[in-house]
Amino acid sequence: MNTPTSSAEENLLSVNAPSVKSALADLPAQIKGDTEKTAEKLEQLISELQEMIECEIVNYAQLQQSVASAATKIKTETVGAWKITGDAQHSAARPLNGREKLKRWPAQPS
């Protein structure tokens, strides 16, 4: 159904037509500007994320080194204590081997 348009509506459309055309003509430039801004924001966010990841990797490596160093120190102290205790026990009740027995026996004249 075609409805007749009033002359006021026609005047409104004809007056707004150039502004609509210019707005539509400017739309690609606005979209391009918005996409460039969005791309810049995304690049900035990616850059910040990469920096954060690199910092976390460095922190993790330092933590691992610290833990490894502490573990080595604990092992050294523990094994050192065992070695000192073991040496003391061995020197107190060390069985003599064959060579030590020979050294202890006086040489017999032939």
Secondary structure, DSSP 8 states (H G I E B T S, - for coil): ------HHHHHHHHHHHHHHHHHHHHHHHHHHHHHHHHHHHHHHHHHHHHHHHHHHHHHHHHHHHHHHHHHHHHHHHHHHHHHHHHHHHHHHS----HHHHHHHS-----
